[in-house]
Amino acid sequence: MFLQIVFLLSFLLSTSHATVQDFCVADLKSADGPAGYPCVAPAKVTSDDFVFAGLSEAANVTNIINAAVSPAFVGQFPGVNGLDLSAARLDLGPAGVIPLHTHPGANELLIVTQGHILAGFVSSSNVVYQKLLKRGELMVFPQGLLHFQIASHKRKALAFAVFSSANPGLQILDFALFASNFSTPLIAQTTFLDPDLVKKLKSVLGGSG
């Protein structure tokens, strides 16, 4: 027993000097991989690498959804690389809509800072959980589930989202269907939508096929 304790202490002491990496600022000039981007050499890292000002200004919401999302993912904010953390700004004009979408790589925490936002998600059991959120309220959206946000009361709204990944991913359902080359007959067959309606939506969103 004594020898086992000595061996264990020796093992712990031998591994206690292992290098601990404080951060890994992304080298965006290199390719992104399953483990993220490779690290910039620590000697080249500055304080600016840990600061991002891209969410400080409102985005242009003059578009079909009357809304805009400004991301602070690893591609825009290299300092979050490897930290399982990122953010985004949601600007919504009156009646602005962030359509049904998913983040396959992260949970999302939404924080409303201005106006009112009707937000919700659909569970894998096809149950809808929705709530009208006011300033200062938060809502969480579990990873991979379809969710949405809509500005309410005919006023603009502002919210910030925090994600549990440096690169949460994004797929917007409407764009996947009607802004892609997914053929009209297949969309009609798999969604039970009328082909003429599918063609109309494709013409609006720029899809082909």
VEXSE-914226 format. One record per residue (C-alpha): residue in three letters; x negated, y, z; residue number from 1. Coordinates in nm, 3 decimals, decimal comma, always signed. Layout:
N
<site r="ALA" px="X" py="Y" pz="Z" k="NUM"/>
...
***
This chain:
209
<site r="MET" px="+0,000" py="+0,000" pz="+0,000" k="1"/>
<site r="PHE" px="-0,284" py="+0,235" pz="+0,091" k="2"/>
<site r="LEU" px="-0,452" py="+0,173" pz="-0,246" k="3"/>
<site r="GLN" px="-0,125" py="+0,246" pz="-0,427" k="4"/>
<site r="ILE" px="-0,095" py="+0,582" pz="-0,250" k="5"/>
<site r="VAL" px="-0,455" py="+0,669" pz="-0,333" k="6"/>
<site r="PHE" px="-0,396" py="+0,579" pz="-0,698" k="7"/>
<site r="LEU" px="-0,081" py="+0,792" pz="-0,711" k="8"/>
<site r="LEU" px="-0,259" py="+1,093" pz="-0,557" k="9"/>
<site r="SER" px="-0,548" py="+1,054" pz="-0,799" k="10"/>
<site r="PHE" px="-0,305" py="+1,045" pz="-1,094" k="11"/>
<site r="LEU" px="-0,121" py="+1,357" pz="-0,976" k="12"/>
<site r="LEU" px="-0,444" py="+1,545" pz="-0,924" k="13"/>
<site r="SER" px="-0,573" py="+1,445" pz="-1,267" k="14"/>
<site r="THR" px="-0,258" py="+1,573" pz="-1,441" k="15"/>
<site r="SER" px="-0,213" py="+1,890" pz="-1,235" k="16"/>
<site r="HIS" px="-0,459" py="+2,076" pz="-1,455" k="17"/>
<site r="ALA" px="-0,255" py="+2,020" pz="-1,771" k="18"/>
<site r="THR" px="-0,208" py="+2,339" pz="-1,974" k="19"/>
<site r="VAL" px="+0,129" py="+2,508" pz="-1,929" k="20"/>
<site r="GLN" px="+0,232" py="+2,725" pz="-2,225" k="21"/>
<site r="ASP" px="+0,412" py="+3,039" pz="-2,113" k="22"/>
<site r="PHE" px="+0,559" py="+3,120" pz="-2,454" k="23"/>
<site r="CYS" px="+0,537" py="+3,043" pz="-2,823" k="24"/>
<site r="VAL" px="+0,602" py="+3,353" pz="-3,033" k="25"/>
<site r="ALA" px="+0,707" py="+3,224" pz="-3,374" k="26"/>
<site r="ASP" px="+0,471" py="+3,246" pz="-3,668" k="27"/>
<site r="LEU" px="+0,735" py="+3,326" pz="-3,928" k="28"/>
<site r="LYS" px="+0,481" py="+3,296" pz="-4,208" k="29"/>
<site r="SER" px="+0,478" py="+2,920" pz="-4,145" k="30"/>
<site r="ALA" px="+0,757" py="+2,672" pz="-4,211" k="31"/>
<site r="ASP" px="+1,028" py="+2,607" pz="-3,954" k="32"/>
<site r="GLY" px="+1,047" py="+2,245" pz="-3,839" k="33"/>
<site r="PRO" px="+1,252" py="+2,027" pz="-3,601" k="34"/>
<site r="ALA" px="+1,043" py="+2,155" pz="-3,309" k="35"/>
<site r="GLY" px="+1,070" py="+2,518" pz="-3,423" k="36"/>
<site r="TYR" px="+0,806" py="+2,745" pz="-3,567" k="37"/>
<site r="PRO" px="+0,438" py="+2,708" pz="-3,480" k="38"/>
<site r="CYS" px="+0,300" py="+2,962" pz="-3,234" k="39"/>
<site r="VAL" px="+0,118" py="+3,284" pz="-3,304" k="40"/>
<site r="ALA" px="-0,224" py="+3,278" pz="-3,138" k="41"/>
<site r="PRO" px="-0,184" py="+3,425" pz="-2,786" k="42"/>
<site r="ALA" px="-0,461" py="+3,676" pz="-2,857" k="43"/>
<site r="LYS" px="-0,241" py="+3,828" pz="-3,130" k="44"/>
<site r="VAL" px="+0,074" py="+3,852" pz="-2,917" k="45"/>
<site r="THR" px="+0,181" py="+4,197" pz="-2,797" k="46"/>
<site r="SER" px="+0,462" py="+4,333" pz="-2,579" k="47"/>
<site r="ASP" px="+0,656" py="+4,421" pz="-2,895" k="48"/>
<site r="ASP" px="+0,696" py="+4,049" pz="-2,969" k="49"/>
<site r="PHE" px="+0,926" py="+4,021" pz="-2,666" k="50"/>
<site r="VAL" px="+1,143" py="+4,321" pz="-2,754" k="51"/>
<site r="PHE" px="+1,413" py="+4,342" pz="-3,024" k="52"/>
<site r="ALA" px="+1,601" py="+4,662" pz="-3,110" k="53"/>
<site r="GLY" px="+1,811" py="+4,519" pz="-3,392" k="54"/>
<site r="LEU" px="+2,131" py="+4,504" pz="-3,188" k="55"/>
<site r="SER" px="+2,124" py="+4,867" pz="-3,077" k="56"/>
<site r="GLU" px="+2,305" py="+5,006" pz="-3,381" k="57"/>
<site r="ALA" px="+2,654" py="+4,930" pz="-3,510" k="58"/>
<site r="ALA" px="+2,670" py="+4,733" pz="-3,833" k="59"/>
<site r="ASN" px="+2,874" py="+4,824" pz="-4,140" k="60"/>
<site r="VAL" px="+3,215" py="+4,656" pz="-4,120" k="61"/>
<site r="THR" px="+3,336" py="+4,767" pz="-4,464" k="62"/>
<site r="ASN" px="+3,396" py="+4,419" pz="-4,603" k="63"/>
<site r="ILE" px="+3,667" py="+4,160" pz="-4,650" k="64"/>
<site r="ILE" px="+3,674" py="+4,060" pz="-4,280" k="65"/>
<site r="ASN" px="+3,635" py="+4,415" pz="-4,145" k="66"/>
<site r="ALA" px="+3,363" py="+4,284" pz="-3,915" k="67"/>
<site r="ALA" px="+2,992" py="+4,214" pz="-3,903" k="68"/>
<site r="VAL" px="+2,754" py="+3,994" pz="-3,705" k="69"/>
<site r="SER" px="+2,397" py="+4,109" pz="-3,637" k="70"/>
<site r="PRO" px="+2,181" py="+3,814" pz="-3,527" k="71"/>
<site r="ALA" px="+1,883" py="+3,809" pz="-3,294" k="72"/>
<site r="PHE" px="+1,784" py="+3,451" pz="-3,376" k="73"/>
<site r="VAL" px="+1,427" py="+3,334" pz="-3,405" k="74"/>
<site r="GLY" px="+1,413" py="+3,450" pz="-3,767" k="75"/>
<site r="GLN" px="+1,473" py="+3,808" pz="-3,654" k="76"/>
<site r="PHE" px="+1,328" py="+3,788" pz="-3,300" k="77"/>
<site r="PRO" px="+1,019" py="+3,563" pz="-3,297" k="78"/>
<site r="GLY" px="+0,978" py="+3,597" pz="-2,921" k="79"/>
<site r="VAL" px="+1,270" py="+3,361" pz="-2,852" k="80"/>
<site r="ASN" px="+1,098" py="+3,072" pz="-3,028" k="81"/>
<site r="GLY" px="+1,104" py="+2,764" pz="-2,805" k="82"/>
<site r="LEU" px="+1,306" py="+2,933" pz="-2,531" k="83"/>
<site r="ASP" px="+1,647" py="+2,782" pz="-2,617" k="84"/>
<site r="LEU" px="+1,792" py="+3,131" pz="-2,621" k="85"/>
<site r="SER" px="+1,911" py="+3,390" pz="-2,874" k="86"/>
<site r="ALA" px="+2,177" py="+3,657" pz="-2,918" k="87"/>
<site r="ALA" px="+2,398" py="+3,840" pz="-3,166" k="88"/>
<site r="ARG" px="+2,606" py="+4,155" pz="-3,187" k="89"/>
<site r="LEU" px="+2,967" py="+4,141" pz="-3,311" k="90"/>
<site r="ASP" px="+3,112" py="+4,464" pz="-3,453" k="91"/>
<site r="LEU" px="+3,483" py="+4,442" pz="-3,534" k="92"/>
<site r="GLY" px="+3,683" py="+4,717" pz="-3,697" k="93"/>
<site r="PRO" px="+4,058" py="+4,749" pz="-3,630" k="94"/>
<site r="ALA" px="+4,206" py="+4,403" pz="-3,692" k="95"/>
<site r="GLY" px="+3,856" py="+4,279" pz="-3,779" k="96"/>
<site r="VAL" px="+3,812" py="+3,902" pz="-3,787" k="97"/>
<site r="ILE" px="+3,520" py="+3,667" pz="-3,729" k="98"/>
<site r="PRO" px="+3,670" py="+3,366" pz="-3,914" k="99"/>
<site r="LEU" px="+3,669" py="+3,009" pz="-3,789" k="100"/>
<site r="HIS" px="+3,308" py="+2,898" pz="-3,768" k="101"/>
<site r="THR" px="+3,075" py="+2,666" pz="-3,580" k="102"/>
<site r="HIS" px="+2,726" py="+2,677" pz="-3,434" k="103"/>
<site r="PRO" px="+2,602" py="+2,319" pz="-3,470" k="104"/>
<site r="GLY" px="+2,294" py="+2,382" pz="-3,257" k="105"/>
<site r="ALA" px="+2,414" py="+2,581" pz="-2,957" k="106"/>
<site r="ASN" px="+2,676" py="+2,673" pz="-2,700" k="107"/>
<site r="GLU" px="+2,789" py="+3,037" pz="-2,714" k="108"/>
<site r="LEU" px="+2,872" py="+3,285" pz="-2,439" k="109"/>
<site r="LEU" px="+3,069" py="+3,589" pz="-2,562" k="110"/>
<site r="ILE" px="+3,062" py="+3,915" pz="-2,363" k="111"/>
<site r="VAL" px="+3,313" py="+4,186" pz="-2,462" k="112"/>
<site r="THR" px="+3,182" py="+4,540" pz="-2,412" k="113"/>
<site r="GLN" px="+3,442" py="+4,747" pz="-2,596" k="114"/>
<site r="GLY" px="+3,806" py="+4,705" pz="-2,695" k="115"/>
<site r="HIS" px="+4,007" py="+4,384" pz="-2,682" k="116"/>
<site r="ILE" px="+3,923" py="+4,061" pz="-2,862" k="117"/>
<site r="LEU" px="+4,147" py="+3,760" pz="-2,911" k="118"/>
<site r="ALA" px="+3,906" py="+3,468" pz="-2,901" k="119"/>
<site r="GLY" px="+3,948" py="+3,094" pz="-2,900" k="120"/>
<site r="PHE" px="+3,820" py="+2,753" pz="-3,002" k="121"/>
<site r="VAL" px="+3,963" py="+2,419" pz="-3,114" k="122"/>
<site r="SER" px="+3,861" py="+2,110" pz="-2,920" k="123"/>
<site r="SER" px="+3,785" py="+1,775" pz="-3,080" k="124"/>
<site r="SER" px="+4,129" py="+1,671" pz="-2,951" k="125"/>
<site r="ASN" px="+4,282" py="+1,949" pz="-3,165" k="126"/>
<site r="VAL" px="+4,380" py="+2,158" pz="-2,863" k="127"/>
<site r="VAL" px="+4,344" py="+2,535" pz="-2,904" k="128"/>
<site r="TYR" px="+4,205" py="+2,735" pz="-2,612" k="129"/>
<site r="GLN" px="+4,248" py="+3,108" pz="-2,664" k="130"/>
<site r="LYS" px="+4,248" py="+3,424" pz="-2,456" k="131"/>
<site r="LEU" px="+4,281" py="+3,798" pz="-2,508" k="132"/>
<site r="LEU" px="+3,957" py="+3,935" pz="-2,364" k="133"/>
<site r="LYS" px="+3,903" py="+4,291" pz="-2,242" k="134"/>
<site r="ARG" px="+3,586" py="+4,483" pz="-2,166" k="135"/>
<site r="GLY" px="+3,364" py="+4,302" pz="-1,919" k="136"/>
<site r="GLU" px="+3,520" py="+3,960" pz="-1,972" k="137"/>
<site r="LEU" px="+3,337" py="+3,654" pz="-2,101" k="138"/>
<site r="MET" px="+3,435" py="+3,337" pz="-2,283" k="139"/>
<site r="VAL" px="+3,231" py="+3,029" pz="-2,361" k="140"/>
<site r="PHE" px="+3,247" py="+2,825" pz="-2,682" k="141"/>
<site r="PRO" px="+3,109" py="+2,468" pz="-2,661" k="142"/>
<site r="GLN" px="+2,852" py="+2,359" pz="-2,916" k="143"/>
<site r="GLY" px="+2,978" py="+2,254" pz="-3,257" k="144"/>
<site r="LEU" px="+3,345" py="+2,346" pz="-3,205" k="145"/>
<site r="LEU" px="+3,536" py="+2,573" pz="-3,442" k="146"/>
<site r="HIS" px="+3,601" py="+2,915" pz="-3,287" k="147"/>
<site r="PHE" px="+3,706" py="+3,268" pz="-3,385" k="148"/>
<site r="GLN" px="+3,727" py="+3,630" pz="-3,269" k="149"/>
<site r="ILE" px="+3,983" py="+3,895" pz="-3,372" k="150"/>
<site r="ALA" px="+3,997" py="+4,263" pz="-3,273" k="151"/>
<site r="SER" px="+4,334" py="+4,337" pz="-3,113" k="152"/>
<site r="HIS" px="+4,555" py="+4,643" pz="-3,054" k="153"/>
<site r="LYS" px="+4,452" py="+4,793" pz="-3,391" k="154"/>
<site r="ARG" px="+4,128" py="+4,923" pz="-3,239" k="155"/>
<site r="LYS" px="+3,765" py="+4,846" pz="-3,303" k="156"/>
<site r="ALA" px="+3,586" py="+4,614" pz="-3,065" k="157"/>
<site r="LEU" px="+3,232" py="+4,523" pz="-2,973" k="158"/>
<site r="ALA" px="+3,090" py="+4,209" pz="-2,818" k="159"/>
<site r="PHE" px="+2,756" py="+4,041" pz="-2,766" k="160"/>
<site r="ALA" px="+2,698" py="+3,668" pz="-2,789" k="161"/>
<site r="VAL" px="+2,427" py="+3,466" pz="-2,617" k="162"/>
<site r="PHE" px="+2,334" py="+3,122" pz="-2,754" k="163"/>
<site r="SER" px="+2,163" py="+2,823" pz="-2,595" k="164"/>
<site r="SER" px="+1,921" py="+2,789" pz="-2,887" k="165"/>
<site r="ALA" px="+1,671" py="+3,009" pz="-3,066" k="166"/>
<site r="ASN" px="+1,834" py="+2,896" pz="-3,390" k="167"/>
<site r="PRO" px="+2,200" py="+2,807" pz="-3,326" k="168"/>
<site r="GLY" px="+2,297" py="+2,768" pz="-3,690" k="169"/>
<site r="LEU" px="+2,617" py="+2,897" pz="-3,845" k="170"/>
<site r="GLN" px="+2,882" py="+2,759" pz="-4,078" k="171"/>
<site r="ILE" px="+3,193" py="+2,961" pz="-4,159" k="172"/>
<site r="LEU" px="+3,483" py="+2,734" pz="-4,255" k="173"/>
<site r="ASP" px="+3,640" py="+2,966" pz="-4,513" k="174"/>
<site r="PHE" px="+3,306" py="+3,026" pz="-4,683" k="175"/>
<site r="ALA" px="+3,220" py="+2,656" pz="-4,683" k="176"/>
<site r="LEU" px="+3,545" py="+2,586" pz="-4,866" k="177"/>
<site r="PHE" px="+3,600" py="+2,890" pz="-5,086" k="178"/>
<site r="ALA" px="+3,258" py="+3,054" pz="-5,133" k="179"/>
<site r="SER" px="+3,080" py="+2,736" pz="-5,235" k="180"/>
<site r="ASN" px="+3,076" py="+2,509" pz="-5,542" k="181"/>
<site r="PHE" px="+3,314" py="+2,263" pz="-5,371" k="182"/>
<site r="SER" px="+3,547" py="+2,173" pz="-5,658" k="183"/>
<site r="THR" px="+3,907" py="+2,292" pz="-5,648" k="184"/>
<site r="PRO" px="+4,056" py="+1,943" pz="-5,701" k="185"/>
<site r="LEU" px="+3,854" py="+1,800" pz="-5,412" k="186"/>
<site r="ILE" px="+3,946" py="+2,088" pz="-5,180" k="187"/>
<site r="ALA" px="+4,313" py="+2,044" pz="-5,267" k="188"/>
<site r="GLN" px="+4,289" py="+1,669" pz="-5,211" k="189"/>
<site r="THR" px="+4,103" py="+1,690" pz="-4,879" k="190"/>
<site r="THR" px="+4,290" py="+1,986" pz="-4,727" k="191"/>
<site r="PHE" px="+4,640" py="+1,939" pz="-4,879" k="192"/>
<site r="LEU" px="+4,632" py="+2,299" pz="-5,001" k="193"/>
<site r="ASP" px="+4,796" py="+2,395" pz="-5,328" k="194"/>
<site r="PRO" px="+4,534" py="+2,410" pz="-5,608" k="195"/>
<site r="ASP" px="+4,657" py="+2,754" pz="-5,717" k="196"/>
<site r="LEU" px="+4,601" py="+2,885" pz="-5,365" k="197"/>
<site r="VAL" px="+4,253" py="+2,732" pz="-5,362" k="198"/>
<site r="LYS" px="+4,171" py="+2,904" pz="-5,691" k="199"/>
<site r="LYS" px="+4,299" py="+3,236" pz="-5,554" k="200"/>
<site r="LEU" px="+4,085" py="+3,207" pz="-5,241" k="201"/>
<site r="LYS" px="+3,782" py="+3,110" pz="-5,451" k="202"/>
<site r="SER" px="+3,832" py="+3,419" pz="-5,665" k="203"/>
<site r="VAL" px="+3,839" py="+3,637" pz="-5,353" k="204"/>
<site r="LEU" px="+3,534" py="+3,480" pz="-5,183" k="205"/>
<site r="GLY" px="+3,331" py="+3,410" pz="-5,495" k="206"/>
<site r="GLY" px="+3,337" py="+3,031" pz="-5,503" k="207"/>
<site r="SER" px="+3,298" py="+2,818" pz="-5,812" k="208"/>
<site r="GLY" px="+3,414" py="+2,475" pz="-5,928" k="209"/>
***
